[in-house]
Amino acid sequence: MSKPPARARLADAAFTLFDERGYEQTTVDDIAERAGVGRTTFFRHYRSEEAVIFPDHDRLLALIRDRLATSSLSTALVAVSDAVRLVLLHYIDEGDLARRRYALTSKVAALRDREIASVARYQRLFREFISDWMGDPTESASLRAELMAAAVVAAHNHVLRRWLRGESADPVAEVDEAMREVLALFPAPGSRPETGGTTLVAFRTGQDLDALLPSLRRLIEEASEQ
């Protein structure tokens, strides 16, 4: 049976050592030795000890940009949902590695801070895309784009954490539903309800229509005079 690739062996060795010794007590040399490779091989795959822990955010952000770039004005929000699903699927494909990372970053403050900084990069990318889609340079539109981007990232992270904790049997379906709820909060530009017009109210009564018409006519006349 062939060995796993060096990159996978390094990741497995790193997390095993973190469990055994703690993150702060584990060095690059320790990881390379446990994986059966040299320092040169380690740095060929990872820039630092921290890089072993986290996913390749640069590659994930590039995937998101590529998906968003294929959208049109009418399909922009569909592209946002697809991009969120791409990120979730990446974590799901990692399987146990993603769960081991979650357990580690939950315990080590420095790693948690780095993860928060990574989340901010995703939110910024979505905010810039949504702002361009809205095509409105006003401050209120800028705030709306920020709120939308924050909601998009929060929805993804909520579902991801549920899956990491073993609470979600179908995270893809959950994230799709979460995105539908998020995007329903933010109608497309120009789709807000118009002011003015006529409001019709339907109700049931025991009175005959002929008896009601004079009263209804009087109410309509009074309303038109206001």
N, C-alpha and C positions, 0 to 999 in steps of 0.2 A: 504494500500500500504506500503510495507516494506521500511525502510530507506536505502539509499546508504551505502556501506561499509564505515567504519571509515576513511580509507585512502583517499577515494574520497571526503568525507565530509571535511576533513582537507585541501585538495588541493583547493576545492572550497572556503572554508572560507578564506584561505590565500590570494588568488587572489582577492577576494571581498574586503578584508581589505586593500590590497595594493592599489586598485583603490580608496578606500574611504580616506585612511589616508596617503598613501605613504609607500614605502618599509621600509625606515629607521625608521618610527614611529610605525611600527607594531612589536609586540613581540610574542614569542612562546605562552605565556599565553593568549594573545589576540586571537590567532588562535585557540587554544584548546577550549577556552570559546565559541567562535562563532560556532565551530563545535559541541559543546555539549559533549566534552570528557575532560579527565584530562591530565595533563602533561605527566603522565606515558604512556598513550595511544599514545600521540603525538610521544614520543621518541621510542615507539615500532615500529612505521612506518617510521619515518624520523630521521636522525642523527642530523639535524640542520634545522634552518629556511630556509637556502638556498636550502637544499635538497628537500623541498616541491616544489620548482620552477622548478628544472631541472629534466629531465628524468633519469632513472636508467642507467647511462652510463656504469657502470660495467657489467650490464646484457647485454646491447647492444653489447659491445665489445666481450663478451663471445659468443654471437650468431654469430658475424662475424668470430671469430676464428674457431668456429665449422664448419661453412660453408666453409671457406678456407681450413680447414684440410681435407675435403672430396675430394678435387680436385687432379688431376694428372698433370703432366707436360703439357699435351695437353689441359687440361680444366681449367688451372689456371685463365685465363682472364675471362672466363665465370663465375667462382666462384667470382671474384672481382665484376663483374656486379651484380650478385645475392646478394652479401653482401651489396652493396650500396642500392639495392632495399629493402632489409630487414629493413634498418635503415629508409628509407623514409616511408615505410608502417607503422612503429611504430608511427611516427609523425602523419600520416594521421589518424590512429586509435585513437589517442588522441583527434583529432578534435578541438573543441573550446579551450580546455586547451592549446594546442600547440600555437594557435594564441594569447591567453592571455599572454603566456610566452614571445612570440616574441615582443609583445607590451611593456612588462615590461622591458625586457633586452635591448630594444632599448633606454630606458630612463635612466636606472641606470648603471653608468659606471662600478661599482664593479661587477655587474652581467654580464655585457658584457665581462669584462676581464676573468671571470671564464668560460664563454661559449667559448671564444677563446682558453683557455687552454684545454678545453675538445676536441675541434676540433683537436688540436695537437696530442692528444692520438690516434685518429682514423688515422691520417696521418702517425704516426709512425708505427702503426700496418700494414697498407697497404705497407709502404716502406719496412719493414722487410720481409713481405711475397713476395713482388715482387723481392727483392734482392735475396732471396733464390731460387726463380723460375728461375732467370737469371743465377745463378750459376757462376757468374763472379766476382772475388775479386778485380778487378781493380778499380781505382778511377773514371774513366769515367763511368763504370757500376753503381757505387754507386750513382753518380750524376744522371744518367738516372732513377734509381729506385726512387730517391727523387722527380724528376720532374714528374714521372708517378703518384706517390702517391699524390702529390699536385694537379695534374690535376683531379684525381679521386674525391678527397674531394671537390674541387672547383665546379665540375660538379654537384655533389649531392647538395651542398649548394645553387647553383644558382637556381636549380629547386625547392628546398624546400622553399626558400624565395619567389619565384613566387607564390607557392601554399599558403603560409601564408598570402600573400597580396591579395589573391583572384584573381590572374591573370592567373591561370592554371586550366583548366577544367579536364585535364587528366594528373596529375603529374607522374603517373607510366610510361605512354607511353613517356612522355618527358624525364624522367631520363634514360630510356632505349636508346632513341635516343642520348642523351647527352653522355652516356657511349660508344656507338658505335663510336661517333666522337672522343672521348678521346683515346680509344684504337687503333683507326686507325692511330693515330699519332705515336704510338710506336709499330713497328713490333716486332714479337717474336724474341728471340735470334737466330741467324743463318739465319734469313730470309731477311737480307739486300741484295739489288741488288749486283750481282757479277760484278767485273770489267772485261774488256776485252770482247771478243766475237765479233759478227758481228751485226751491226745495218742496218736494211733494211728500206728504205724510199719509199713510194708509192706516185706517182703523176700522173696527167693526162696531156697529151700533144697532139697536133694535128699532130705531126710527126709520120711517120711509124717506127715500131720497128727496121727494118733493118737499117734505117738511124741513129737510136740512139745507136745501139750496139757498134760501134767503139768508140764513145765518152765515153760511160759507162765503156767499157773495159779499156780505157786509165786512167780514174779517179780511178778505182780500183787498177791498177798497181802503180799509183803515191802514193795512200794511203798506199799500202803495203811496199813501199820503205821508208816511213817516220819512 
